């Protein structure tokens, strides 16, 4: 049944959301209600009504969502122009498009690429890019990825710390003197919070001059009481201990840094404390006071009064001590935050100098641009007349301010920073969101921002908040279960409210839609620990999955019903703790699993092999890593073979009894093992190059050298998609590290492995053929026929550490183990918000299921702080899955079926493949793919060699090498681009380049002279003003029935006045090239000339200043290139190449 066949309860609201483009509105779209269809439908109808595509901007949460929305819009437009009305538009187009609408839509289809569909950060970049001056940004700045930005910030923080600590006594130095570990932790926490929230400030401190006043007054009152009361030993001893503590606190007046740290690090008298260091209860009991009263001859009734007074005064002193230290923590933050903010200032300056931006810079710059430059705001408002925002519940206050600044007008007298005071222009802003799915508080999102926006829209026009509630995903019983579990709790305090979902799909008849999976309890009835609980749940869940696959039927949109596949099942976990247990249980039953959650990445054998390989290449002396790699499955030596290998190594003559260490630098001639020896030889060759290139390059070559991918294919019996994806992901993780960064990457990976750092695993292509193991957070926006929440016995983690009070924007961070004043109240508020979000996270998980929701049920009651206790699911009322009614899975040996290929069909296919035109890649700089240059070796009528300009005999004194050539090429490039001043110290720059490449046998003075000589050659000097270095060249031509694709980089290109390539220049560092080498270089240059259409080629031998002219290949200028070539010319020449 389709949407059109059945009247929807919210059909009117959907029509309003799609068709009313003259109203700004908020659409509250419940889970599975088709918000993408509403967004695409509204945009399609805008285009049909004549709105130009360039005036529409759609902002989504992820790049994937943006691409899917853009694809959906294109599909809707195509279907409408083909005369077909998509189901979601039949409520507004019951009779199809009018002729006028069809004309507008046809005109818009050709300009659909003008429509903006991007993420919030991509949208901000579009806003600020045309106005770099007003936005105070480098127009050529690029956005740094997270790893690059994190590394840059860490470097600046480390440098600032070293500089500060070397500068003498100061607050930070006093902190490190008091406790280096606690000081470093405090500085890093404060720096991280300031980076995440740039407007964050410290909590209001108590004046330092009054820091110890309260404690001193309480101690004095206690001492006066003891002096005026009968002698009671316990009370007198406690008062004396407090007095000694008070004598060590600062006196009245300003408190210096050292004194402040003294208060923070001071410990109470041990006699007043428990074994854990906290204050013990008052020890002066009533009996002791009665004895003291009797000794003083006072009435017995006085004992109760004195005991109560002493207990109160004792408690006052304890509270005053804690309050004094809390005030000291607040004062320390007030002093520390401005100092650490210097790091943020330097970070901002470094990014600016390097032309870098991070994602927060984009949003901040866009808000500043719109707020402070009214003409720009108005211009951008005209450019983006219609802004549509998806997943609005996941925005933060600054992002919400951005949309209101762009789409709203400020009433006269309203404050500029109060975005809620602005009045939205009609039709300018269209928001879609579901506050019940607001689950990204840890990223800065705040559901209260959504609530404030909703309240403002309701206050202006109640009809502009439009709910749509029909759910097209889940069957009726699943939605009834969701309503029963979440209606009351999501309508409670601190929650955004609840609206029930209306079911579009009825229940299937293949068993219960919501069921419990009973996890067997221990045979002896004892209570199990967390690990045992997870193991039992993992076994039960894995067994259920194995029995369902291939036997349970699921509904398919295109084929009716079909057997359930592994990819139809999702296991959703609230956290990533111990998810490897579920992976292993599934794999033990032959069920493939693809994980996007947990900490299993660093537990994978292939990743551990790669970490060992990385450590060996980074430090050839790492015996443990080398032994682990050789013993691991990649090489596969047994313990006995490894011991034999070590035993056969040469002994130290001075220590003949000592076992020689197993290191990569051993003499491989002493290794007789046929597998270990070639592996060690390859690794030794790679280790010698490790510091001269990037970790990504050396590790990519190492993976090929040890044949890791074929080994994984054999190890996993042809089902290595997941392992291979993890290898690719590991290599990608090394990309941010620069040359000589292998050791840093090895340390980072080892630390990640030791700490079991969470990392998303690589995603294999065959995702549909594997059970999905996701966190509940990662599952948002996805759906599966069968969903099983797992790992819910895990305890929730309470809020802790550094907190930001979002109402006041104040930072509350414990320092030296002491919480600042007001921290407990902020912590309690944060715990409430996090608890509310956990409820919404459960709601997200439950609404991912299309046909079956299975919830594991334990015989023991869940812990009060477990995820299973967050929401009352009423598991005791759910029907249990009867495992005995499900077939036991057999051995899974891969897909069965007869091979229908015959010898004849194979020959026919082979002939068809052979008949296709071949493609040959030609890389001239490597002399690859082309046996001869086009046109062959041509005779050149004019003299083709210009006389040397170098001093005679110079070539004989120079030692050529590949490294020398690299440095020479780079130096010439920098001279042409202006990066290096020709009048500066070229030898110094050559020396710096040699250091970066870890090259030692190059003479910087000689290289600098060569570079200057090459550019001073008359033929080059005449072209100097028109030379552009390092240009990528691509071309395609037909030769001998084959397609020849040329790809390479021209050392330098000169363009004529019209911007067309004129001269190809190739720098050579050869010392004494042979004639055959020169002829090879001619062929290389001819290929580039053929690709670019240049009429002149020059080979410049920088060592002696010779210039070899090269004529164009025959026919190159007459159109031998079948497809137009492309050279990456500079902007001023673009279009002429």
N, C-alpha and C positions, 0 to 999 in steps of 0.2 A: 504494500500500500504506500502511496506517495503522499507528500504533503498536500498536493492539490486534491487528492481523493477524499481527504478528511478535513473538516473545519477545525482549525486550531483555536484554542482558547485565547491565545494572544495574537491572533491574526491582525487585529486592529493596531496593536502596538508595533508589530513588525512593519506594517504598511506605513505607519507614521515615521518610524526610524529610517525607512528606505527612501520615502518620497518627499518629506518636508525638509527641503534644503534651506529654507528661510528661517530656521530655528536652530539655535545652539542648544544641545541637549546632552544628557547623560543617559546612556542605555545600560541598565543593570541586567546583564546577560548571565543567566545561571549556567552551571556546568552542562556541557553538551547541548547548548541551546542554539548553536549555529551562528556564533557571533562573526565568524569569518564570512559566512554567507551574507550577513547583514551589512558588513563593511563593504564587501565587493559589490553587493547589490546597490548600496547607496552611491558608491562612486560611479558605477555604470549608469545609474539614472541621472547623476549630475552631468556626465558626459552627454547623455541623450538630451538633456535639457539645455545644452549649449555652453556649459561651463568649460572653458579651455583646460586641457590636461595640466598645463604649467601652473595653474592656480590651485591645484589640489596637492596636498601633502598628507601622506599616511605614515604614522609613526608607530612602530611595533616594538616588542620587547627584545627580539633577537633577529639576527640577519636571516636565519632560516624562516622565521615567521614572515619577514618582509618579502622574501622571494616567493613563498607560498601564496601570500596575498596578491602579489603582482601577477603571478601565474593565474590565479583564480579570476582576477579582473579581466585579463586577456581572454580567458576561456568564456566568461560571461558575455563580453562584447562580441566575440566571434559567433557564439550561438544566437545572440539576438539578431545580428545582421544576417544570419542564415535562416531567419524566420522561426527559430525555436526559442520559446520563453522558458528559462530555467525555473525550476519549482519555486525557489525563494522569491522570484519576482512576479509570480502569477497573482499575488494579492494586490499588486499595483499595476500590472499589465494584463488584465484578464482577456483583452482582445489584441494583444500584441502591441508593437510600436506604431505610433502614428507616422505619417510620412515625414513630418517635420523632425520628430525624434530620430527616425532612421537616418535622415540626412545629417543631423548633428553628430550622431554616433559614428557614422561612416567617416566624417571629416576628422573626428577625434582619433579614430583607430590608427590613422597614419602618423599621429603625433603622440601615441600612447607612451613613448619613452620619455616624454617631457614630464610625465607624472612622477612625483617624488614619493618613493616608498622605501623607507629606511628606518634605522634604529634611532633612539633619542640622540645618541652621540653623533651619528651620521647627519641627523637633521641640524644639530647645533653647528656642525662644521659647515653645512651649506649656508647657515645664517651669517656666520662671521667671515667666511672666506671673501665675499665681495667688499668687506669693510675692514681691512687689516689695520688701517690707521685708527679708526674709531674704536676698534676692539683691542688696540694696543698689542697686536700680534704680528709675528713674522709671517709675511704672506707665503713664504716657502716652507713653513714649518710642517712637519709630519707628525703623526700620532705614534708614539712609542708603544710597543706591546707591553703587557704586564711584567714580563720577565726583565725587559730592558729598563723599564721605569723603576722596578724594585731594586735592581742592581745598582742603578745610578743613585737612588736615595740611600742605599746602604753604604755606598762608597763615601758619599758626602757626610753621612752621620759619623762614620768611622774617622774620617779626616777631621771633622770638627771636634770629636772627642780627644784625638791625639793632640790637636792644637791647644785645646782648653786645658788639658792635663799638663802640658808642657809650659803653660803660661804662669805657673805659680799658684799660690793659695787662692781659691775661689770656692763658690758653692759646690760646683761639680767635683772639684778636687777634694773638698772636705767629705763629700758623699763617698767617693772611692776610698778615701782613707778609713772611713768608718766601716764600710762593708762593700768591697768591690763587686761582688755578685749582685747584691741587692741594688747597688747604685746603677749598674749596667741595665738591670731589668727595668728600673724606674725610668731611666732615660729613654730606653727603647719603647716602653709603653707610651710615654708622653709624646715622643716623636711620632709614633704610629697613629695615635689619636689625633694629633694636630694635622697630620697629612690627610687622614680620612675626613676630618671636619675642620676646615681651615678657619672657621670663625669661632671655634671652641676656645673657651677661656677657663681659668682656674675657678674653684668655688670661692665665695667671699671669705677671706681669712679673719681671724680674731687679731686685733692689734697686738703685735709682738711684745709691746711694753706691758701688756696685761696677760701674757701667756700663762704664767704660773700663779697668778693672783688667786684664782679659785681654789687651787690645790693648797696653797699656803694658808688661806683662810680656813679651809676645812681641817687641816692639820693643827692649826692653832686652837680651833674650837675643841678638837679632840683632846689636845694636851691640857687645855684649861679644865675640861671636864674631869680628866684623870686627877689633876692636882686638887680639885675641890671635892673629890669623892673618896670613899673608903678604898683602901688598897686592894686591888684585884689584879693578880699577877699577869693573867693572860691579856687583859685590857691594857695594862701599863706597858707590857712588852710590845703590843701592837702599836700603841701610840708612839712609843720610842722609835720603832722601826719606820713608821711614817715620818717622824721628825727627821730621822737620818736621811730619808729620801728627799724630803723638802729642802734640806740643807744643800743638796747637790743640784737643785733646780735653779734657773736664772733668777736673779733678783729683779726688783722692779726697774724698768728702763728698757732701752732697745736691746734686742737679742741678736747676737752675731750668728753667722753661719755655723761656726763650730759649736756654739752653745745650743743652737737649734737642733743640730744633729745629735748632740749629747742627750737632749730630751727624747728624741725619737728612738735612740738606741739604748736608753737606760732601761734597766730591769728592776722590777720590784724586789724588795727584800725577800729572800727565799723563805723566811719564816712565815710570810704572809700568803704564800702561794701553794698551789697543789703541785703534784709531780709534773704536770704538763705546763706549768708556768702561769696559769690563770690565778686570779685572787681566790683564796679559799674563803669559806664562810666564817663568820665571826665565831671565835672559839670560846668566848667568855659566856658560859652557860648560866642558867638561873641558879643552879646549885652553888656555883662558885661565888655569885653575888650574894646569895643568902649567907654563906660563910663569912664573906667580907663585912656584911652588915652586922652580923652577930659580933664580930671582933670589934667593930666600932661602936657597939652599943646602941645601934639605931633600930627603929621598929622594923619588923619583918616585911611590912608592906613596901618599904623603900627598895627592897631588892628587885621587885618587878619593875619599878620605875627606872631605877638605875640601869638595869639590864636592857630595857627597851631603848633608853637614851644612848647607851654605849653602842648598841647594835646599829642604831640609826647613824651615829657619828662615824662608826667604822665603815658603813656602806657609803656614806658621803665622801670619805677619803678615797675609797676605791673608785667611785664614780668620777671624782674630781681628777684623780690620776689619769684615768682613761680619757677623760675630756681634755685634759691638758695635752696629752699625746696626740689626740685627734686634731686639736687646734694646731699643734706643731706640724702635723702632716698637711693640713690646709695651708699653713704659712709656707711650708717647703714648696708645695705646688705653686703657690702664688709667686714665689721667687724663681722656681725652675722653669715654668712655662715660657716666660718671656725670653729666657736664655736659650731654650731649645727651639724656640720659634726662629732663631737665627738659622738653624738647619733648613727649615722650610724656605726661608728667604734665599739661601744659597742654592737650594734645589730649584727654586723658580728661576734664579739667575743662570744656573747651569743649563737648564732646559732652553732658556731664551737664547743663550749663546750658541747652543748646538742646534737650534731650530727644531726643538722637540716639544710635544704636547702630551699630556696624559688625558684620560677621559674626563677627569674632573675639571681640567682646564677648559675643555670645550663648553661644558655646561655653564661654568662660571663666567666665561667670556661672553657667551650668548646672553645670559641674564644681564650682565653689566652693559652690554651693547644696547639692549632693548630698554633698559631702565634709564640710562644716562644720555641717550641720543634720540630725542623724539623724532626728528626728521627721518632717521634711519628706521626707527620702529614703524613709522607710518608707511615708508617705502616697502619694508618687508611684509607689512600687513596687506598691502595691495598685491604683492607678489604671491603670497600664500593666503588667498582669501578663504580657503576652506581647509582646515586642519582636522584630521581624524586621528584619534589616539586609541590604540588597543592596549589592553591590560593596564588600565589607568590605576587600578588598586595597587600596582607595584611601583608607583612613582614616589619620589621623595618631595619634601616641600619646595626645594629649589627648582625641580623639574616642573612642578605644578605652577610655580610662579612664572616660569618661562612661557607656558601656554597662555596664562592669563595676561601677561604683558603683551604677547603677540596678538592675541585675539580679543582683548578687552580694552576699554577706554576708562581712564581714571576720572571720576567725578571731581568737580572743583572742590578743593579743600581736602581731598582724601590724601593720606600719606602715600608717598611713592613706593615704599617697601611693603605695604599691605595689599597683597595681590587679591585677597578676597573682597576688597572694596571695589574692585574694577567691575564694570558692566560689560558682559560679553556682547560683541556685535552679533546681530541676527545671522545665523548660519555659519558663523566663523569657526566654531569649535564643536566637534562631535566626539564625545568620550564614550568608550565601551569598557566596562569592567565588572568584576564580581567581587565585592568585599569579602565574601565567604572564602575566597581563594587567595587572600592576602597572606603570603607565607615567606616574604623575603625581607623581613626586618633586619636580618644579619647583613644585608647588602645596603642598608640605609633606607629602604622603603618603610613607609609609615601609614598604616591604615587610617590613622586619624586625619591624614591629609585628604584621603578620599572622602571621609565623613564631612570634613569642613567644606570641601568643594560641593558635595551633594547638598549640604545645608544652604549654601549660598544660592545654588541653582533653584532649590525649592522655595527659598525666600523670594526670589525674583519671579519665578513662574513654576508653580507646582506641576503643571502638565509637561514640563521639559525634563522630568525624570521619568524615563519610560522603562518599565520592567518587561522582559521577555522570559518566559518560564518553561516553554515546551522543550523537553529534553529528547533529542533524537539519538542518544547514545545507549542509555541503559534501559533494561526492561522494567516493567512496572514493579515487580517485587523488590528489586534493588533500590529503586527510588523510595518505595514505602519504608524500607529499612533505614535509608538515609534520613528521611523525615522523622522517623520515630527516635533515632539516636541523637540527632543534631538540632531539632527544632527548638527545644527549650534552652539548651546551653548556648547556642549561637544568638539567641534573643536576649541573653542575660547581660549583666553589666560588663562593660569593656569590649563588647562584641558589636559588630556593625549591623546586626539584625539578621533575620532569617526569612526567606521566602521559599515555600515548597515548590518543587519542580513537577510539572505535569508530564506524565509518561506518554510518549508517542508509540512505543513498541510494547506489545503485550508479552507475557511470559512465554518462553518456549516450553515444550513438553518433554524435554530430555533430562528431567531431574530437577532438584531444587535450584532456584536462582541464587539464593543466599544460603550457605550451609557452613557448618562447623567441621573442622578436621580435628578429630580427637588425637592428641599426642599421647602415646602410652607413657604411663608413670613407671617409676622404678619398681622392680619386683618385690623389694623388701619394704616398700612404703616410706623410705627415708626421703628427706628433703634434698633436692638436688641443687648444686651450685649453678651459677650462670652458664658456664661452659657446657655442663652436662645438659642443661635445658636447651641450649642452642643445638647441640648435637642431636638430641632426640627430635626436636622440631625439624631440623634439616633432613633427617632420615625419613620422617613422615611426609614432608612436603615433596622430597625427591621421589619417593615411591608413588605418591599420588600423580605427579607429573608423568612419570614413566608409564603409568597405567592409562592415563587419559589420552596421551599422544597416540594418534592413529585409530582410536576407538570411539572417543567422544565426538559427536558431530557439532559443528558450529555453523552459524549462518554466514554466508558469503554474498556480498552485494551483486556479484556477477554470475555466480554459479549455484545459487540456492543454498544448499547445505553441502558440506564437505567434511572429511575427517580433520580433526584438530592437529595442528602442526606445533613444533616446539615454539616457533615465534608467536603463537597465539596466547602464550602464557607469560604473565609478568609477576615477578616476586618483588614486592615493594617494601623497603625497609625504612624505618624512621631515622636510622643512623647507620654508619658504616662499620660498626663493631663486629668483628669476627665473621664477616660474610663469606670468607673463604670456606667456612664449614659447609655452607649451602652449595658452593661451587663444587667442592669435592664430592659431596653426596650425589649431586646430579651427574657428574662425570663418571662416578663409579657405576652408575646404571646406564652409561652410554648416552646420556641426554646432553646435547651441546648447550652451553650457556654463554651468554654475552653479558658482561658486567659493565655498567656505567656507574658503579657505586663501590664504596668500601675501600679497604686497604689491601686488597688482594694483589694489586699490581706488583708490588715489591716482593710478594711471596711466590710469584710465578717463576718457574725454573729458568725459563729463557731470560728473564730480567736479571735473576741472580747471576747467570752466566755472563751477561753483558756487564754487570757491575764488576765482576772479577776481571773481565777482560779490560775494562777501563782502568782499573787500579794497576794492572800489570803494565799497561802502556804508559801510564802516568808516572809510575815508579817501578823500574825494572828490578829493584831490590825487594819488592813485596813478595816474600816467600809464600805467605798464606794465600794470597790471591792467585798466584801462579799454580799452587797445588790444587786449589779449589777448581780452577778452570780446567786443568788437565784431568782431574778426577771426575769432573762433571760430565753430563751426557754429551756435551758438544764434542769433546775429544774422546772421553770414555775409557781412560786408563783405570785399571783396577788398583786396589791398594797394593797388591803384590808387584804389579808392573811399576807403580810409582816408586816403591821402595827399591826395586831393582835399578831403576833409572838413577836414583840418588846414589846408590851403592857404586855404580859404575863411573861416577864423576871423579876427576883427578883429585887427589888428596893434597893438603898443604904439607910440604916437606917438614915444616917446623912443628906441625901438629898432626902427625900421621894417624892418630886415633880419633881425631875429631871428624864428625860427619860433615861433609861439605854442604853448604847451604844451597837450596834449590832456588836459583835466581835466573832471570831472563838472560843475564849476561854470561851464562856458562858457555863453555866451548862445545858447540853442537857436534863436533867431530867425535866427542866422547859418548854421544847418545846413540845407542844402537836400535832403539825401538822404532819400527818403520812408520808409525803414526806420529809419535811425539816429535821426532826429529824435524820433519818438514814444517810442522806447526810452529816449533820453536824458531826455525829459520825465518819464517814469514813474520812472526811477531818481533824478532830482533830487527828486521829491516824496517818494520813500521815504527818501532820505538825510537829508532834513530831520526825519524822524521816527525815525531809527535809534537815537538815544541816549535816546529816551523810552519805549522798549519793549524786549522781550526779543529776542535774536537769532533765536529760533525764530519769533516772530511776524513780524518784519520780513522774514526770508528766505522764509517761507511766502508772504507777500504778493508778494515779488519774483519767486518762481518762477511765480506766477500772472500777474504783470504782464508778464513777458517771454515768457509762453506756452511755458515750457520743456517741459512734458509733451506738448502737441501736436507740438512740434518734434521731440521724441525719437521719437514715434510715426511721424512721417513719415520721419525719418532712418533708422530701423531697419525700415522697410517693414512696420509692423504687428507686429514681433516685439521690442517694447521692454520686455518684462517685467523683464529684468535691469537695464536702465538706469533704469527707473522705480523699481525697488526700491532702487537705489543713491541716487536722489534722496531717497526717503523716509528711508533710513538716514542720509544726510548731515544732513537736518533734525533727526532724532532726536539726533544727536551734539551739536546746539546746545542741546538742552533744559536741560542742567545750568547753563547760563550765565544769569545774572540780568539785570535791566534795566541798560542801559549796558555790557553785557558783549560787545558785538559786536566791538570791537577785540581783546579778549583771545581770542575765538573765532577771529578772522581770523589772529592770530599763531599760535595753536595749529595751525590747519589748514595754514598756510604751512610751519611747521616740520615737520609730518607729511609734507607733500608733498616738501619738500627732502630729508628723511631717509628717504623711502620707508617711513614707519612702517607696520607691518603692521596691517591692519584687515580684519575679515571683511566680505565684500560683502553687500549686501542680497539677501534670498532671494526670488526670484520665486515667484508662486503655481504656475506651470506647471513645478514641479520635476521631475515625471516625464518631461518632454519635453526635458531637458537632461542632458548628461554631467556627472557630479559630479566636481569637483576639490576634494579634501579633503586635509588633512594626515592622517597616520596616527593622530595623537592624536585628531582630531575624528571619525575613522571608527569608534571603539570603540562597540560596541552596534549597529552598522548592518551591512547585508549587501547585496550586489549579485550578479546572475548573472555578470557579467564584472568582474574586478578587474585593474588594471594598475599595479603600483608604478612610479613615475617619479622622475626627478631623483636617482637613487641614486648618480650620479657626484659629487654634492656632497660636499665634505669635512666630516667631523664637526668640531664646535667643542669644543675641550677646555675643561674647567672653568677658571675664572679669576675674578678680582675678589674680592669679599667672600664668605667661606665660613663656615659654622657647623658646627663639629664636633658632630654630633648626640649623640654619646656623652657629652661633657662640657658641651654647650650653651655653648661658648665661641666668640666671634666672632674670626675671623682675617681681617683686612682690610688690604691693602697701603695704606700712607700715604706720600705723597711719593715714590712709586715703590719703597718699601722694604717687603719682606715681613717680618711679625713672626716672631719665633722660633716654630718648630713649624709654620709655614705649609706647608712643602713636604710634610710627612707628611700633613697634613689634605687638601692638594690631591691627593696620590696616592690617598688613600682615596676622595675624591669622584670622581676620574676612574674608579676601578674601579666604583663604584656606578652612575655615569652610563653607563659602557660596558655593564654588565649590563642596564641598563634599555633601551638601544638594541636589544639582542637581543630583549627582550620586545616592543618596539615592532614589530620585524619579524614576530614571531609573530602579533601582533594583525592586522597588514596581511594576512598570508597566509591567515588564517582568516576573512577577510571574504567570500571568493569562494564562491559557491554551485556554479557549473558550470564556470567557466573561469578559470584564473589564468595571466596572460601576463606574463612578466618580460623586459624589454628586455635584449639582450645586445650588448655592444660588441666590436669586433675587438681593441681594445687592452685589456690587463689593467688592472683597476681599481687606483687608488692605494690604498696600505695604509691610509690614513686616511679613505677614502671610505665612504659608507654601504653601498655594494655589497660592501665587504670585512668588514662587521660579522659576517656569518654566511656560512658556506660553503654556497652554494646549489646547487653542482654544475651550473651552467648549461651546461657543455660536454656534459652527458649528456641534456639536454632536447631534445625534437624541436622543430624550427623551424617557425614558421607560414609556409606557402607563399603569399605574397601574390598570386602569379600565378593561383592557383585561386579567389581571391575576386573577385567582379565589381567593375568600376570604377564608382563611384557617378556617377549622372547629375546634372544640375542639379536642385537642390531648390527648387521654386517653391511649396511648400506642399501641403496635402492635395488630392488630385485627387478628382473625383467630380462627378456631375451634380446641379445644383440642382433638387431635387424640389418646391420650393414653387411653387404656382400662384396665380393672381390670386384664385381662390375661397378657397383655404386661407389666404391672407394676410388676406382680408377677414373670414374666420371667426375667425382669431386676434385681429385688431384688435377685433372686436366683443366677444370674450371678455374682452380686457383692459379695454375701456371699461365692461363690465358690473361690474367689480369696484368695491367701495366705495372711494372716494378718501379719502386721509388728508391733512389740512391741518395744518401746524404753526403754532401761534400763539405768538408771543413778545411778550407785552404791552409789555415794557420797550423794545422796538425798534419797536413798532407794526407788527409783521409778521404777516401771515397772517389778520388779522381786520379787516374793513372797519368793523364796528361792534361795540360791546360787547354782550353778551347782554342782551336786554331793552330795548335802545335807550336814548335819553336820557330819564331819568326826571325828573319834577317832584318836588322834595323839599319837603315841607310845612314842616318846621322850617327856620329860618335856617341856611344852609349855609356861611356865611363868618363866621369869628370875627374880631373887630376886630384890626388890626395892633398889635403891641407894640413895633415898632421906632420909633426917633425919626423924626419927619416929615422927608421929603426925603432919607432915607438912600439909597433905591433909585436916585435920580437920580445920586448920587455914586459908585455902584458900577459897575464894568465886568464884565459877565458873560462867562463863557467855559466851554468844556467842561472845561478843566483845573481851573478854580476849582471846578466841580461835583464832579470826581473827588476833589479834596483835601477838600472839605466832607463828602462822603459817607464817606470813609475816617475823618475825624476823629470824626464822629458815631458811626460803628461802634466805634471804639476807646474812646470814652467809655462806650458801652453795655456793652461787654465787660469794661471795667475795665483794658484795656491802657494807657490814658492816664488819669491822675488828673485829675478835673475841677477839683481845687483847685490843680493845677500850672500850668505855663506853657504854655497852649494855643497861643499864638502861636509859641512856639519849636517845638512839635511840628508845627504847620502849615508852618513854614519848612522843617523837615526833610523833610516829605513833598514839598514843592515841589522841593527839591533832588534827591530821589530820582527825581522825574518829569521833571527838567530843565526846570521851569517857572519863568519869571522875572517874568511880568507879573501876579502874584497878590499881594495885600496880606495877609500872614499875620495881622495884627491884625484885619482885617476878617473874614477867614474864621473865625478863632477866636471872634469875637463872634457871628457867624451861628450857629455850632454850638451855643454856649451858649444863644443866643436860641431856637433850635428846640426844645431840650430843656426850656426854661423855660416854654413855652406851656402854659397851664393844662390844656388837653385832653391834652397829652403828659405833663405832670408827674404827672397823676393815674394814668397808665398806666405810669410809669417803672419801677416795681419788677417789672412783668410783661413788659416789652419784651425780645424776643430779636431781635438784628439778623441780616440777611443769610441768609434761609432759602430754600433751593431748593424750588420748588413744581412738581409734575407732576400733570396731570389729563387725562382723556379723556372727551369727551362727543359725542353725536350731534346734528348740526344739518343740516337740509335734505338728508338722505341722505348726509352726509359725516361722517367721524370727525374731530373737531377735538382735536388734542393740544396742551395748554398746557404750556409749559416756561419757567420764569423764576426770578428771585430777588426775593423780597419784601424791601424795605428793612428793615422791622421788623414783628414780629408780636406781639400780646398774646394770651395764652391765659387762659381762664377757670379757675375752681378745679378743674374736672374734667380740665383739660389739653387742651380743644378750642380751635381758633382762634376768637378773638372779634373782634379789631380788626386790620385791615391798615393800616399806616402807610407812606406814600410821601413821601420827602424830595425837595424840588425846590429847585434853586439859581437859578431864573429871577429876573431883576431886575424885569421888567415884563411878565408873561405876558399874551397876548391872550386874549379870551374863547374863541376856537377852540382855543387851546392848552390852556386849563383844561378844556374839554370833552373834549379828547383824553386828558388825564390822568385824567378821571373814568372814561372807557372802560377805560383800563389798569387802574385800581384795581378796577373792577367785575369785570374778567376774573379778577383774583387772588381776589376775594371769591367768585366762582362756583367757582373751583377749590378753595378751602379751606373754604368753608362759613361764612366769617366774616360776621357780621351788620352790622359797622360798617366804614367806610373813611374814612381821614383823609389829605388831601393837605396837607402842611406846607410852605409857602414860607418857607424859612429866611431869606431876605434881609430881608423885612419882618415876619415872624412871622404871616402870615395862615394860617388853617386852613380848608380846604374839606372839608365833610362829604360823604360819598358813601353813598347808600342801596344796598342789595343789588339786583342785577338780578332781574327777575321770574322766579320759579320756581327760583332758584338753590338756595334752602334746601329746596325741595320735591323735590329729587332730579334736577336736570337733569344732573348729572354721572353718566354711565353707569357708569364704573368709579371705585372709591374713589381719591381723590387721596392724594398723599403729601407731607407737609411734613416737612423734616428738623428735628424738634424736638430740644431738648436731652435728655439721658438722663433727667432728672427728669420730663420730660413725655412721654416716649416711650410710645406706645400710645394716647394720647388724641387725637392729631392726626387 
